[in-house]
Amino acid sequence: MNTAELIIIGGGQAGLATAHHALAMGLHPLILDASTGPGGSWPNYYESLKLFSPARYSALPGTPFPGDPDRYPSRDEAAAYLATYARDLDAEIRHNERVQTLATNDEGFAVETANGATFMTEKIIVATGGFGKPFIPTLPGLHEFTGQILHSADYLRPDDVAGDRVIVVGGGNSAVQIAVELAATATVSLATRRSLRWQAQRILGQDFHWWLDRSGLDRSRAGLLLTQRGTPVVDDGRYRAAVRAGRPDRRHMFTHITNDGVIWADGSHEHVDTIVLATGFVPDTPFLPAEAVDPAGFPHHSRGVSTTIPGLGYVGMEHQRTFASATLRGVGNDAEHVLDAIGSTYAPVPHVVR
């Protein structure tokens, strides 16, 4: 049986930031990562994805994002940055090691992976984030639809639906970005339950994130007030102009899905080839004990520290502590806070991981 001072579940941005701070505290973290290689979820996102924050506000602790600090890095640049960060981190990372069960015992925690390996630790941080499992909403008739259904997690490029009649469901950043991209080669509608909210990417010559940083809203609970009516779409003007021009057009949510289309609020039926669900994600933590989560699977926690199981923490969940919690720039602060909190009763066990 393997024993570690601290186990971090997840090797993406949240797990790497946690390992960085753990090393600074003199701990020897072990990262168990389900992915086959570095980069977290970034290599799996759609090809045209760009960060909504400039490079200067998109770095993990200790390592600036390379290149022009005012540019908006691509998906591939983010994945490469994380791969380099992991390579330079003096921590043991085991890829292709999906955690299957996590149980508590008198010594702390027993972690078993799908490969049959077992690990013991007194402290554990779940850093799989809040974007591990696509959220599929309950939409009347969805199971009847015979066309193509994609979640944004499955979408890669516009060529996959070129020429189709497409409905994109959702009103967030990814929904709008995907819908506008698809509208160049397909007939696209953006279906939302309420009007889109827009956030100018630049204000008085400075990026929105510059203002969040200078005001302190990025790092405070007060910043969460910005999300009370939903997360706005960060836009440099192009996306809003495209929607205004009807490419894509924005419509109120349909009332029902049929086998070959949708029924709109006015009762009209329209044929649809593809439905893209840009409806977000939920935590993917089926390994957690029942007492750690609510009936919907969301962890019981206060600012990332489990309220039901001592020694258990979380990093990378959306709005965990601040507006920036689930972002590259925000996971480091949360990791430091959670490590301090669960480490207040820390008693290291022998480091014999092999």
C-alpha positions in Angstrom: 0.0 0.0 0.0 1.3 3.5 -0.9 1.3 6.3 1.7 1.5 10.0 0.9 1.6 13.2 3.0 -1.0 14.8 0.8 -3.0 13.4 -2.2 -4.4 15.8 -4.8 -7.0 14.3 -7.1 -6.8 16.0 -10.5 -3.8 17.2 -12.5 -5.3 20.2 -14.3 -4.8 23.8 -13.3 -6.4 23.4 -9.9 -4.3 20.4 -9.0 -1.1 21.9 -10.2 -1.6 25.2 -8.3 -2.4 23.1 -5.2 0.8 21.1 -5.6 2.8 24.3 -6.0 1.6 25.7 -2.7 1.9 22.3 -1.0 5.6 22.1 -2.0 6.1 25.7 -0.7 4.8 24.4 2.7 7.3 21.6 2.7 4.9 18.9 1.8 5.3 16.1 -0.7 2.1 16.0 -2.7 1.0 13.1 -4.9 -1.2 14.0 -7.8 -3.6 11.3 -9.1 -4.8 12.4 -12.6 -7.4 10.5 -14.7 -6.0 12.1 -18.0 -3.5 10.3 -20.1 -1.2 13.3 -20.1 -0.8 16.9 -18.9 -3.0 19.9 -19.7 -6.1 19.1 -17.7 -9.3 19.6 -19.7 -7.8 22.2 -22.0 -6.8 19.8 -24.8 -10.4 18.6 -25.1 -12.1 22.0 -25.5 -13.2 23.3 -29.0 -10.4 24.3 -31.3 -11.2 28.0 -31.6 -11.5 28.6 -27.8 -9.5 31.6 -26.5 -9.2 32.6 -22.9 -11.5 35.5 -21.9 -8.7 37.0 -19.8 -5.3 38.3 -21.0 -2.2 36.3 -20.5 -1.1 38.5 -17.7 -4.2 37.5 -15.7 -4.1 33.8 -16.8 -1.1 32.4 -14.9 -0.7 29.9 -12.2 1.4 30.8 -9.1 5.1 31.2 -9.7 5.1 31.1 -13.5 4.0 34.0 -15.8 2.1 33.0 -18.9 4.7 33.4 -21.7 4.4 35.8 -24.6 2.6 39.1 -25.0 0.9 39.7 -21.7 -2.0 41.5 -23.3 -3.0 38.9 -25.8 -5.8 36.3 -25.2 -4.1 32.8 -25.4 -5.6 30.0 -27.4 -6.7 26.6 -26.2 -3.5 25.0 -27.4 -1.4 27.7 -25.7 -3.2 27.1 -22.4 -2.7 23.3 -22.7 1.0 23.8 -23.5 1.5 26.2 -20.6 0.0 23.6 -18.2 2.2 20.9 -19.6 5.3 23.0 -19.1 4.1 23.9 -15.6 3.6 20.3 -14.7 7.0 19.3 -16.1 8.8 21.9 -14.0 6.9 21.1 -10.8 8.8 19.0 -8.3 5.8 16.8 -7.5 4.9 13.2 -8.4 2.1 13.1 -11.0 0.5 9.8 -11.9 -1.5 10.1 -15.1 -4.1 7.6 -16.2 -4.8 7.0 -12.5 -8.6 7.6 -12.2 -9.8 7.6 -8.6 -12.6 5.1 -8.1 -13.3 5.2 -4.4 -12.4 7.5 -1.5 -13.1 6.1 2.0 -12.4 7.4 5.5 -10.8 5.3 8.2 -9.0 5.7 11.5 -5.8 6.7 9.7 -7.4 9.3 7.4 -8.3 8.3 3.8 -8.0 5.3 1.6 -8.0 6.0 -2.1 -8.4 3.3 -4.7 -7.9 3.9 -8.4 -9.4 2.1 -11.4 -6.0 0.5 -11.9 -6.3 -1.3 -8.6 -3.7 0.9 -6.8 -4.5 1.9 -3.2 -3.1 5.0 -1.4 -3.3 6.2 2.2 -3.2 9.8 3.3 -4.3 12.0 6.2 -5.2 15.0 4.0 -6.7 15.1 0.6 -7.7 17.8 -1.9 -10.1 17.2 -4.7 -9.0 19.4 -7.5 -11.1 18.0 -10.4 -12.9 21.4 -10.5 -16.5 22.0 -11.4 -16.3 21.3 -15.1 -15.7 17.5 -15.2 -19.1 16.4 -16.1 -21.4 17.9 -18.8 -24.7 19.1 -17.4 -27.6 17.9 -19.5 -30.8 19.9 -18.6 -34.2 18.4 -18.5 -35.7 19.5 -21.8 -39.2 18.2 -22.8 -38.8 15.8 -25.7 -35.0 15.7 -25.7 -35.0 11.9 -25.7 -37.3 11.9 -28.8 -34.9 13.8 -31.0 -33.4 11.8 -33.8 -30.9 14.4 -35.0 -27.5 15.1 -33.6 -27.2 16.2 -29.9 -23.8 17.7 -28.8 -22.8 19.1 -25.6 -20.2 21.9 -25.8 -17.8 19.4 -24.3 -18.2 17.3 -27.5 -18.0 20.2 -29.9 -14.6 20.7 -31.6 -15.0 22.6 -34.9 -17.7 24.1 -37.2 -17.0 21.7 -40.1 -18.8 19.0 -38.0 -22.2 20.7 -38.5 -21.6 22.8 -41.7 -24.9 23.3 -43.6 -27.1 22.2 -40.7 -30.0 23.9 -39.0 -28.5 24.3 -35.5 -29.9 25.4 -32.2 -27.4 26.3 -29.5 -28.9 26.2 -26.0 -27.3 28.5 -23.5 -26.5 32.1 -22.9 -22.9 32.1 -21.5 -19.6 32.8 -23.0 -19.1 29.4 -24.6 -22.7 29.3 -26.0 -22.3 32.7 -27.7 -18.8 31.9 -29.0 -19.8 28.6 -30.4 -23.1 30.0 -32.0 -21.3 32.9 -33.7 -18.6 30.5 -35.0 -21.2 28.1 -36.4 -23.2 30.8 -38.0 -20.5 31.3 -40.6 -21.3 27.8 -42.1 -24.7 26.9 -40.7 -28.1 28.5 -39.9 -28.0 29.0 -36.2 -30.3 30.2 -33.4 -29.2 30.8 -29.8 -32.0 29.7 -27.5 -32.0 31.2 -24.0 -34.5 31.6 -21.2 -33.7 35.3 -20.6 -31.9 38.0 -22.5 -28.2 37.9 -22.9 -26.0 39.9 -20.5 -23.0 41.6 -22.0 -19.8 42.7 -20.4 -17.4 44.9 -22.4 -14.0 43.3 -22.7 -12.3 46.7 -22.5 -13.4 49.6 -20.4 -11.6 53.0 -20.8 -8.8 51.3 -22.6 -8.2 48.6 -20.0 -9.3 44.9 -20.1 -12.2 44.1 -17.8 -9.9 41.9 -15.7 -7.6 44.8 -15.1 -10.5 46.5 -13.3 -11.4 43.4 -11.4 -7.8 43.2 -10.2 -7.3 46.8 -9.3 -10.7 47.0 -7.5 -10.0 43.8 -5.6 -13.3 42.3 -6.8 -11.4 39.3 -8.3 -10.2 38.3 -4.9 -13.1 39.1 -2.6 -16.5 37.7 -1.8 -18.0 41.0 -3.0 -17.0 40.0 -6.5 -19.6 37.2 -6.5 -22.3 39.9 -6.7 -21.3 40.2 -10.4 -22.7 36.7 -10.9 -26.1 37.1 -9.1 -28.0 37.5 -12.4 -25.8 35.0 -14.2 -22.3 35.2 -15.7 -22.2 37.9 -18.4 -20.8 37.3 -21.9 -17.4 39.0 -22.2 -17.3 40.7 -25.6 -15.0 43.0 -27.5 -18.0 44.0 -29.6 -17.9 41.3 -32.3 -20.3 38.8 -30.6 -22.9 41.4 -29.8 -22.8 42.8 -33.3 -23.2 39.3 -34.8 -26.2 38.5 -32.6 -27.8 41.9 -33.5 -27.2 41.0 -37.2 -29.0 37.7 -36.7 -25.9 35.6 -37.2 -26.9 33.8 -35.0 -30.3 35.0 -34.1 -31.3 34.9 -30.4 -34.7 33.4 -29.6 -36.6 32.7 -26.4 -36.3 29.1 -25.3 -38.4 26.5 -27.3 -41.2 24.8 -25.5 -40.7 21.2 -26.7 -38.3 19.1 -28.8 -39.8 16.7 -31.4 -38.2 13.8 -33.2 -37.0 16.1 -35.9 -37.0 19.7 -34.5 -38.4 22.1 -31.9 -41.6 23.9 -31.1 -41.1 27.5 -30.5 -43.0 29.7 -28.0 -45.5 30.8 -30.7 -46.4 27.2 -31.4 -44.5 26.9 -34.7 -42.5 23.8 -35.5 -39.1 24.0 -37.1 -36.9 21.2 -38.5 -33.5 21.0 -36.7 -30.5 19.0 -37.6 -28.3 19.6 -34.6 -28.8 20.8 -31.0 -25.7 22.0 -29.1 -26.1 22.1 -25.4 -23.8 24.8 -24.0 -25.4 24.3 -20.6 -22.3 24.1 -18.4 -20.9 21.4 -16.2 -21.2 19.9 -12.7 -18.5 18.3 -10.5 -17.4 14.9 -11.6 -16.8 13.3 -8.2 -18.6 9.9 -8.0 -15.8 8.6 -5.7 -16.7 10.9 -2.8 -18.4 9.4 0.2 -22.1 10.0 0.5 -21.7 12.3 3.6 -19.4 14.6 1.5 -22.0 15.7 -1.0 -25.6 16.8 -1.3 -28.2 14.7 -3.2 -27.2 16.4 -6.4 -23.6 15.5 -6.0 -22.3 19.0 -5.0 -19.8 18.9 -2.1 -20.7 20.2 1.3 -18.0 22.9 1.9 -17.3 26.3 3.2 -14.8 28.2 1.0 -13.4 24.9 -0.2 -13.1 23.2 3.1 -15.4 20.2 3.7 -17.9 20.8 6.4 -18.6 17.1 6.9 -15.2 15.3 6.6 -12.1 16.7 8.4 -9.0 16.8 6.3 -10.9 17.0 3.0 -10.7 20.1 0.8 -11.6 21.3 -2.7 -9.9 23.6 -5.3 -11.2 24.7 -8.7 -15.0 24.9 -8.1 -16.8 27.8 -9.6 -17.3 30.7 -7.2 -15.8 28.6 -4.4 -14.5 31.7 -2.7 -14.3 34.5 -5.3 -15.4 35.5 -8.8 -12.1 34.0 -10.1 -12.1 30.7 -8.2 -12.4 28.4 -11.2 -9.9 30.3 -13.4 -6.2 30.0 -14.0 -5.6 33.2 -12.1 -7.8 32.2 -9.2 -7.0 28.6 -8.3 -3.7 29.5 -6.7 -5.3 31.8 -4.0 -7.9 29.2 -3.2 -5.3 26.4 -3.0 -3.3 28.4 -0.5 -6.4 29.1 1.6 -7.6 25.4 1.6 -4.1 24.0 2.4 -3.8 26.4 5.3 -7.3 25.4 6.6 -6.9 21.6 6.4 -3.3 21.8 7.5 -4.1 23.4 10.8 -4.3 19.9 12.2 -1.8 18.4 9.9 0.4 15.6 11.0 2.5 14.2 8.1 2.7 10.5 7.5 5.9 8.8 6.1 6.5 9.6 2.5 6.9 6.2 0.9 5.1 6.5 -2.4 6.9 4.5 -5.1 
